[in-house]
Amino acid sequence: MSDQPGAHGSAAPDTFPRLLLRHAATRPDAPALREKYLGIWQSWTWRQTATEVREMAMGLAALGFKRGDHLAIIGDNRPQLYMAFTAAQALGGIAVPMYQDAIAAEMTYVLENAGIHFAIVEDQEQVDKLIEARTALPGLEHIIYEDPRGLRNYDAPGLDSLDALRERGREFDRAHPGRFEAEVAAGNTDDVSVMLYTSGTTGKPKGVCQTHRAFIMAARGGVEFDHLVATDNVLSYLPMAWVGDHLFSYAQFLVAGFTVNCPESADTVMTDLREIGPTYYFAPPRIFEGLLTEVTIRMEDASRAKRWLYEKFMTVAKRCGSDLLEGKPVSFGNRVAYALGNLLVYGPLKNTLGMSRIRVAYTAGAAIGPDLFRFYRSLGINLKQLYGSTETCAYACLQPDGQIKLDSVGAVAPGAEVKIADNGEVLVRGAMVLKEYYKRPDATAEAIDEQGYFRTGDAGVFDRDGHLKIIDRAKDVGRLANGAMYAPNYIENKLKFFSHIKEAVCFGHERDHVTAFINIDLTSVGNWAERRNLVYSGYIDLAGKEEVYDLIQSCVESVNAELATEGELSHSQIARFLVLHKELDPDDDELTRTRKVRRSFIAEKYAPLVAALFEGRHVQHIETQVKFEDGRIGAIAADVKIRDAKTFPAVTREAA
């Protein structure tokens, strides 16, 4: 193995299998992966990880997996599933992770589009989906499962355990000495390493083909930018099919050599977060919003003395916490007060959140509210924003330490080029840009211009410091009937900054005014209702109460007051709104699996409600088809109330 590129030599490894082998050779006993199983943390060293990857790869080779083949990977975050990525890549194959909560019909499209013959999955749930999908896809020959529980009596053809695959791999390895090394050596940095499917907001998902070079460049850029080291720890709990997880929990893991920790289940993430105490953390805004909502609810239910202590020291934190974090001058009195607050409030709170050891935390994927951003940074948590997409390996802009702006997504990342087109669209160029959309040369040509810039589809502007501000999706930026700019996603994000609002969908293009659908957050509003002795039987009942409408109206009108100061966007204030009678759900096709709103689908599905908003009605009957968890189809009927909201005259915002 000594002559293998990147295995022991001084040259930087340029494929993921070679990165793994470098770590296994230079630091074999350091922890690479951990998983909590039955309440106990299990660890894999780099040597053990490399051994299991080799066995998986040779097992796949024995089954006929070859260079250029696609391997579907489905399940929650598990060490063996991360190893499956490298095993496929070691043979020159391409990993195709899929969302574990997708139903069989959604999986069928990706399985067929990617031409999947081999799949490695987590458990019985995923096996059942693939067996169902296989009735329409006879080419899906091999299904390998990691967790055998519930599968003892299954006898489907091509179904086998991961342990059996590894045993087959050991036998194949003995019979074909040097085969593994030769396959890894044959890998090229410009080979496609992974295919990540887009969310399909506007149509069928597209397979984004990314090379080893693309993700390794993005990973190295981030590792160097934030000074990540091998002793760092991350908790991997976001879907493996999402580009953010692939960058943070796979590419950066293999570049920096830090330890990836997999929680026992989605229900134990917070407990596992506290036990691990990661130093590097990533979460979408909804996770940070949920944590803050949980803190707020707990404080509202706390004793008067605890509430007083919390409010007093959070005032201190908001006054000087961010300045202390960024190394700015802070008075001696404020330093003493903050130190006392850290002892009594901030420290215990960060420990409860599992964030005591965090050096760097990132969020991306949607806008994060200024108040939310200030809250975490005031506690001393170095929360920052980044900007990127599946097509750019989630890497285009990063916020540098000491240059944090609440309304930007940061400066251009090292190795990236970002510019604004004449129509306001953000364009990105660099090694991290996709190679192509799988089987879609038309879409590839449309997405990448003649200069090699990827058209992100986002509308943005640079401020005078070179930081990028994202306004909305370029295709969603429209005009009201009076010609004023209308940016629905921008307004929706402002609404979702309130803990009581879970989702919002705005309408207004070529209309006289803007209207909105609101989904309340059942946990937050439910707690609010209980503290006021407001009895309710469920979401529909709570969403329709006048008191809840009063609460949401105050949020809407607060957003309107903000919009009144925002120049041309002052015309986009919400004139009328309703609280939707059901939660928007990916299973009902209203949201993507990454929880992006399918606005056009929602407008069509709820056309009577949209019409009622613009026609001045104050109540509208609606009957909506829904899919239950067991697969049954049902309907929900309700009389949805509609309210007018106060709007404000446009004002000029004074310079800060």
QUIHU-V786300 format. One record per residue. N is the residue number from 1. RES is the residue in three letters. BURIAL is + if it has 24 or more other C-alpha atoms within 12 Angstrom, else -. D_LAST is the distance of its C-alpha to the last C-alpha in Angstrom with 2 decimals. Layout:
n = {N	N}
res = {RES	RES}
burial = {BURIAL	BURIAL}
d_last = {D_LAST	D_LAST}
This chain:
n = {1	2	3	4	5	6	7	8	9	10	11	12	13	14	15	16	17	18	19	20	21	22	23	24	25	26	27	28	29	30	31	32	33	34	35	36	37	38	39	40	41	42	43	44	45	46	47	48	49	50	51	52	53	54	55	56	57	58	59	60	61	62	63	64	65	66	67	68	69	70	71	72	73	74	75	76	77	78	79	80	81	82	83	84	85	86	87	88	89	90	91	92	93	94	95	96	97	98	99	100	101	102	103	104	105	106	107	108	109	110	111	112	113	114	115	116	117	118	119	120	121	122	123	124	125	126	127	128	129	130	131	132	133	134	135	136	137	138	139	140	141	142	143	144	145	146	147	148	149	150	151	152	153	154	155	156	157	158	159	160	161	162	163	164	165	166	167	168	169	170	171	172	173	174	175	176	177	178	179	180	181	182	183	184	185	186	187	188	189	190	191	192	193	194	195	196	197	198	199	200	201	202	203	204	205	206	207	208	209	210	211	212	213	214	215	216	217	218	219	220	221	222	223	224	225	226	227	228	229	230	231	232	233	234	235	236	237	238	239	240	241	242	243	244	245	246	247	248	249	250	251	252	253	254	255	256	257	258	259	260	261	262	263	264	265	266	267	268	269	270	271	272	273	274	275	276	277	278	279	280	281	282	283	284	285	286	287	288	289	290	291	292	293	294	295	296	297	298	299	300	301	302	303	304	305	306	307	308	309	310	311	312	313	314	315	316	317	318	319	320	321	322	323	324	325	326	327	328	329	330	331	332	333	334	335	336	337	338	339	340	341	342	343	344	345	346	347	348	349	350	351	352	353	354	355	356	357	358	359	360	361	362	363	364	365	366	367	368	369	370	371	372	373	374	375	376	377	378	379	380	381	382	383	384	385	386	387	388	389	390	391	392	393	394	395	396	397	398	399	400	401	402	403	404	405	406	407	408	409	410	411	412	413	414	415	416	417	418	419	420	421	422	423	424	425	426	427	428	429	430	431	432	433	434	435	436	437	438	439	440	441	442	443	444	445	446	447	448	449	450	451	452	453	454	455	456	457	458	459	460	461	462	463	464	465	466	467	468	469	470	471	472	473	474	475	476	477	478	479	480	481	482	483	484	485	486	487	488	489	490	491	492	493	494	495	496	497	498	499	500	501	502	503	504	505	506	507	508	509	510	511	512	513	514	515	516	517	518	519	520	521	522	523	524	525	526	527	528	529	530	531	532	533	534	535	536	537	538	539	540	541	542	543	544	545	546	547	548	549	550	551	552	553	554	555	556	557	558	559	560	561	562	563	564	565	566	567	568	569	570	571	572	573	574	575	576	577	578	579	580	581	582	583	584	585	586	587	588	589	590	591	592	593	594	595	596	597	598	599	600	601	602	603	604	605	606	607	608	609	610	611	612	613	614	615	616	617	618	619	620	621	622	623	624	625	626	627	628	629	630	631	632	633	634	635	636	637	638	639	640	641	642	643	644	645	646	647	648	649	650	651	652	653	654	655	656}
res = {MET	SER	ASP	GLN	PRO	GLY	ALA	HIS	GLY	SER	ALA	ALA	PRO	ASP	THR	PHE	PRO	ARG	LEU	LEU	LEU	ARG	HIS	ALA	ALA	THR	ARG	PRO	ASP	ALA	PRO	ALA	LEU	ARG	GLU	LYS	TYR	LEU	GLY	ILE	TRP	GLN	SER	TRP	THR	TRP	ARG	GLN	THR	ALA	THR	GLU	VAL	ARG	GLU	MET	ALA	MET	GLY	LEU	ALA	ALA	LEU	GLY	PHE	LYS	ARG	GLY	ASP	HIS	LEU	ALA	ILE	ILE	GLY	ASP	ASN	ARG	PRO	GLN	LEU	TYR	MET	ALA	PHE	THR	ALA	ALA	GLN	ALA	LEU	GLY	GLY	ILE	ALA	VAL	PRO	MET	TYR	GLN	ASP	ALA	ILE	ALA	ALA	GLU	MET	THR	TYR	VAL	LEU	GLU	ASN	ALA	GLY	ILE	HIS	PHE	ALA	ILE	VAL	GLU	ASP	GLN	GLU	GLN	VAL	ASP	LYS	LEU	ILE	GLU	ALA	ARG	THR	ALA	LEU	PRO	GLY	LEU	GLU	HIS	ILE	ILE	TYR	GLU	ASP	PRO	ARG	GLY	LEU	ARG	ASN	TYR	ASP	ALA	PRO	GLY	LEU	ASP	SER	LEU	ASP	ALA	LEU	ARG	GLU	ARG	GLY	ARG	GLU	PHE	ASP	ARG	ALA	HIS	PRO	GLY	ARG	PHE	GLU	ALA	GLU	VAL	ALA	ALA	GLY	ASN	THR	ASP	ASP	VAL	SER	VAL	MET	LEU	TYR	THR	SER	GLY	THR	THR	GLY	LYS	PRO	LYS	GLY	VAL	CYS	GLN	THR	HIS	ARG	ALA	PHE	ILE	MET	ALA	ALA	ARG	GLY	GLY	VAL	GLU	PHE	ASP	HIS	LEU	VAL	ALA	THR	ASP	ASN	VAL	LEU	SER	TYR	LEU	PRO	MET	ALA	TRP	VAL	GLY	ASP	HIS	LEU	PHE	SER	TYR	ALA	GLN	PHE	LEU	VAL	ALA	GLY	PHE	THR	VAL	ASN	CYS	PRO	GLU	SER	ALA	ASP	THR	VAL	MET	THR	ASP	LEU	ARG	GLU	ILE	GLY	PRO	THR	TYR	TYR	PHE	ALA	PRO	PRO	ARG	ILE	PHE	GLU	GLY	LEU	LEU	THR	GLU	VAL	THR	ILE	ARG	MET	GLU	ASP	ALA	SER	ARG	ALA	LYS	ARG	TRP	LEU	TYR	GLU	LYS	PHE	MET	THR	VAL	ALA	LYS	ARG	CYS	GLY	SER	ASP	LEU	LEU	GLU	GLY	LYS	PRO	VAL	SER	PHE	GLY	ASN	ARG	VAL	ALA	TYR	ALA	LEU	GLY	ASN	LEU	LEU	VAL	TYR	GLY	PRO	LEU	LYS	ASN	THR	LEU	GLY	MET	SER	ARG	ILE	ARG	VAL	ALA	TYR	THR	ALA	GLY	ALA	ALA	ILE	GLY	PRO	ASP	LEU	PHE	ARG	PHE	TYR	ARG	SER	LEU	GLY	ILE	ASN	LEU	LYS	GLN	LEU	TYR	GLY	SER	THR	GLU	THR	CYS	ALA	TYR	ALA	CYS	LEU	GLN	PRO	ASP	GLY	GLN	ILE	LYS	LEU	ASP	SER	VAL	GLY	ALA	VAL	ALA	PRO	GLY	ALA	GLU	VAL	LYS	ILE	ALA	ASP	ASN	GLY	GLU	VAL	LEU	VAL	ARG	GLY	ALA	MET	VAL	LEU	LYS	GLU	TYR	TYR	LYS	ARG	PRO	ASP	ALA	THR	ALA	GLU	ALA	ILE	ASP	GLU	GLN	GLY	TYR	PHE	ARG	THR	GLY	ASP	ALA	GLY	VAL	PHE	ASP	ARG	ASP	GLY	HIS	LEU	LYS	ILE	ILE	ASP	ARG	ALA	LYS	ASP	VAL	GLY	ARG	LEU	ALA	ASN	GLY	ALA	MET	TYR	ALA	PRO	ASN	TYR	ILE	GLU	ASN	LYS	LEU	LYS	PHE	PHE	SER	HIS	ILE	LYS	GLU	ALA	VAL	CYS	PHE	GLY	HIS	GLU	ARG	ASP	HIS	VAL	THR	ALA	PHE	ILE	ASN	ILE	ASP	LEU	THR	SER	VAL	GLY	ASN	TRP	ALA	GLU	ARG	ARG	ASN	LEU	VAL	TYR	SER	GLY	TYR	ILE	ASP	LEU	ALA	GLY	LYS	GLU	GLU	VAL	TYR	ASP	LEU	ILE	GLN	SER	CYS	VAL	GLU	SER	VAL	ASN	ALA	GLU	LEU	ALA	THR	GLU	GLY	GLU	LEU	SER	HIS	SER	GLN	ILE	ALA	ARG	PHE	LEU	VAL	LEU	HIS	LYS	GLU	LEU	ASP	PRO	ASP	ASP	ASP	GLU	LEU	THR	ARG	THR	ARG	LYS	VAL	ARG	ARG	SER	PHE	ILE	ALA	GLU	LYS	TYR	ALA	PRO	LEU	VAL	ALA	ALA	LEU	PHE	GLU	GLY	ARG	HIS	VAL	GLN	HIS	ILE	GLU	THR	GLN	VAL	LYS	PHE	GLU	ASP	GLY	ARG	ILE	GLY	ALA	ILE	ALA	ALA	ASP	VAL	LYS	ILE	ARG	ASP	ALA	LYS	THR	PHE	PRO	ALA	VAL	THR	ARG	GLU	ALA	ALA}
burial = {-	-	-	+	+	+	+	-	-	-	-	+	+	+	+	+	+	+	+	+	+	+	+	+	+	-	+	-	-	+	+	+	+	+	+	+	-	-	-	-	-	-	+	+	+	+	+	+	+	+	+	+	+	+	+	+	+	+	+	+	+	+	+	-	+	+	+	+	+	+	+	+	+	+	+	+	+	+	+	+	+	+	+	+	+	+	+	+	+	+	+	+	+	+	+	+	+	+	+	+	+	+	+	+	-	+	+	+	+	+	+	+	+	+	+	+	+	+	+	+	+	+	+	+	+	+	+	+	+	+	+	-	+	+	-	-	+	-	+	+	+	+	+	+	+	+	+	-	-	-	-	-	-	-	-	-	-	+	+	+	+	+	-	+	+	+	+	+	+	+	-	+	+	-	-	-	-	-	+	+	+	-	+	+	+	+	+	+	+	+	+	+	+	+	+	+	+	+	+	+	+	-	-	-	+	+	+	+	+	+	+	+	+	+	+	+	+	+	+	+	+	+	+	-	+	+	-	+	+	+	-	+	+	+	+	+	+	+	+	+	+	+	+	+	+	+	+	+	+	+	+	+	+	+	+	+	+	+	+	+	+	+	+	+	+	-	-	-	+	+	-	+	+	+	+	+	+	+	+	+	+	+	+	+	+	+	+	+	+	+	+	+	+	+	+	+	+	-	-	-	-	-	-	-	-	-	-	-	-	+	-	-	+	+	-	+	+	+	+	+	+	+	+	+	+	-	-	-	-	-	-	-	-	-	+	-	+	+	-	-	+	+	-	-	+	+	+	-	+	+	+	+	+	+	+	+	+	+	+	+	+	+	+	+	+	+	+	+	+	+	-	+	+	+	+	+	+	+	+	+	+	+	+	+	+	+	+	+	+	+	+	+	+	+	+	+	+	+	+	+	+	-	+	+	+	+	+	+	+	+	+	+	+	+	+	+	+	+	+	+	-	-	-	+	+	+	+	+	+	+	+	+	+	+	+	+	+	+	-	-	-	-	-	+	-	-	+	+	-	-	-	+	+	+	+	+	+	+	+	+	+	+	-	-	-	+	+	+	+	+	+	+	+	+	+	+	+	+	+	+	-	-	-	+	+	+	+	+	+	+	+	+	+	+	+	+	+	+	+	+	+	+	+	+	+	+	+	+	+	-	+	+	+	+	+	+	+	+	+	+	+	+	+	+	+	+	+	+	+	-	-	-	-	-	-	-	-	-	+	+	+	+	+	+	+	-	-	+	+	-	+	+	+	+	+	+	+	+	+	+	+	+	+	+	+	+	-	-	+	+	+	+	+	+	+	+	+	+	+	+	+	+	+	+	+	+	+	+	+	+	+	+	+	+	+	+	+	+	+	+	-	+	+	-	-	+	-	-	+	+	+	+	+	+	-	-	-	-	+	+	-	+	-	+	-	+	-	-	-	-	-	-	-	-	-	-	-	-	+	+	+	+	+	+	+	-	+	-	-	-	-	-	-	-	-	-}
d_last = {61.37	60.73	60.63	58.16	54.94	52.24	54.54	55.33	54.56	51.70	50.06	47.02	48.26	47.14	48.14	47.48	51.14	51.26	48.11	49.82	53.01	51.22	49.80	53.21	54.92	52.63	51.56	54.05	53.78	49.99	48.66	47.44	47.37	47.68	48.44	48.92	52.28	53.98	51.57	52.26	50.19	52.24	51.39	52.28	52.32	51.63	55.43	56.04	53.30	54.80	58.26	57.29	55.49	58.66	60.85	58.72	58.68	62.43	63.01	61.13	63.11	66.31	65.36	64.85	61.08	60.57	58.11	55.82	56.48	53.72	53.49	51.80	50.12	49.37	48.48	46.08	44.82	48.05	49.05	52.01	49.92	47.57	50.80	52.03	49.27	50.59	54.20	53.82	51.99	54.72	57.19	55.00	54.06	50.78	49.16	48.06	46.23	46.12	44.25	46.47	45.70	46.70	49.86	52.97	52.47	49.01	50.49	53.39	51.25	49.75	53.13	54.82	52.18	52.11	55.90	55.88	59.26	58.08	55.74	54.90	53.59	52.90	55.23	57.49	54.73	53.83	57.53	58.29	55.62	56.96	60.56	59.61	57.82	60.81	63.00	61.17	60.60	63.89	62.47	60.51	63.30	61.95	59.80	59.25	57.93	56.56	57.20	60.85	60.58	62.12	63.42	66.84	68.80	66.86	69.09	67.05	68.00	65.73	64.10	64.04	62.22	59.95	62.45	65.21	63.10	62.55	66.28	67.12	64.70	66.47	69.80	68.51	67.02	70.38	72.17	69.78	68.94	66.17	64.94	61.57	60.93	61.96	59.67	56.63	57.55	57.85	54.24	51.92	48.20	47.80	49.72	47.87	47.26	45.68	45.26	42.37	42.40	39.38	38.49	40.15	37.42	38.94	42.51	44.77	43.19	43.57	44.71	42.25	44.38	42.66	44.52	44.88	43.07	40.02	39.42	40.48	38.04	35.15	36.37	36.77	33.31	31.76	34.18	33.42	29.64	29.59	32.70	34.79	38.30	41.66	41.30	38.32	39.01	37.67	38.65	39.56	39.53	37.84	40.24	41.92	41.83	38.03	36.64	34.21	37.18	39.21	36.63	35.91	39.31	41.63	40.41	38.31	41.03	43.64	41.58	40.34	43.30	41.48	43.00	42.45	43.19	44.29	44.20	47.38	46.06	43.00	43.79	43.71	40.46	38.65	41.73	42.18	38.53	39.04	42.35	41.14	37.79	36.42	34.40	32.98	31.94	30.92	30.43	29.03	26.25	28.99	30.55	27.45	26.92	30.60	30.49	27.63	29.54	32.61	30.94	29.58	33.06	34.77	32.63	33.27	36.95	36.89	38.28	36.38	36.33	34.87	32.15	31.23	31.18	29.08	26.45	26.34	25.90	23.52	21.17	21.71	21.22	17.86	16.76	18.12	20.05	17.78	17.28	21.07	21.71	19.80	21.47	18.54	19.49	20.15	22.10	25.81	25.66	23.12	25.26	28.35	26.91	25.71	29.16	30.88	28.79	29.73	33.35	33.41	30.94	29.02	32.14	34.44	31.88	31.39	35.18	35.65	33.37	35.24	32.17	33.23	33.96	31.28	29.89	28.28	27.52	26.54	25.90	26.22	27.95	25.38	21.74	20.84	18.64	15.46	17.24	20.34	18.79	17.22	20.63	22.68	20.57	20.39	24.20	24.38	25.25	24.01	23.16	21.98	22.16	24.49	25.46	28.99	31.91	35.63	36.30	34.16	35.30	31.90	30.61	28.18	24.74	24.00	21.05	21.85	21.79	18.89	16.77	16.09	13.45	13.79	13.78	16.08	19.74	19.63	21.08	24.54	27.22	29.94	32.72	30.85	29.87	27.26	26.55	25.51	28.42	28.50	28.39	25.22	27.32	26.62	29.66	30.76	33.62	35.32	38.20	36.67	37.05	39.92	43.41	44.25	44.44	47.84	50.43	47.78	47.93	46.62	43.44	43.05	43.41	40.90	38.29	38.62	38.45	40.79	38.49	38.38	34.87	34.63	33.10	30.96	30.70	26.95	24.44	21.38	19.01	17.94	14.41	14.32	15.30	18.23	17.32	18.88	17.47	20.40	20.32	23.91	27.50	28.23	31.37	29.61	27.02	28.80	28.61	29.14	32.01	29.80	28.60	25.04	23.89	24.93	23.96	26.00	25.28	21.52	22.27	24.97	22.82	20.38	23.57	25.00	22.11	24.02	26.97	29.31	28.94	30.78	30.84	29.67	30.98	29.55	31.55	30.70	31.61	33.38	33.27	32.05	29.68	28.60	30.63	30.61	33.11	32.04	33.81	33.40	33.43	36.89	36.33	33.16	34.30	37.83	36.82	34.81	37.96	40.35	38.53	39.02	42.66	42.06	45.00	44.76	47.08	44.79	41.88	43.29	44.03	40.66	38.72	40.58	40.14	38.49	36.62	35.09	34.15	32.41	30.45	29.48	28.68	26.03	24.42	24.74	23.25	20.20	19.69	20.33	17.66	15.07	16.78	16.64	12.93	13.74	15.40	18.97	19.00	18.71	22.48	23.08	22.95	26.04	28.69	31.45	32.01	34.86	35.44	37.74	41.11	41.20	38.99	38.31	40.45	41.17	44.87	44.60	42.91	39.75	37.65	38.27	39.36	35.82	34.73	33.18	33.69	36.51	35.05	37.94	40.54	38.96	38.79	42.49	43.59	41.94	42.53	43.90	40.71	38.51	40.83	40.73	36.93	37.02	40.26	39.12	41.42	40.64	42.90	44.29	47.04	46.60	48.86	47.38	49.32	48.28	49.63	50.58	50.48	54.24	54.04	55.30	53.87	53.17	51.34	48.91	49.07	46.73	45.73	41.96	40.05	37.29	34.64	32.38	28.71	26.53	24.12	21.35	20.74	18.04	14.86	12.07	8.67	6.33	3.79	0.00}
